[in-house]
């Protein structure tokens, strides 16, 4: 079964403190660097750095 175009560039964001996957986002294929955002983690109960993780 072929992958849909929607899931091709879908990535997971992982909390750098508790290592849980909290968010999903999209990324352009041409972007070489890994994404990094400061987002709220409901398990840590604070804003932490969330980095792109492997699928």
Secondary structure, DSSP 4 states (H G I P E B T S, - for coil): -PPPHHHHTEEEEEETTT--EEEEEE--TT--SPPEEEEEETTTTEEEEEEEE--
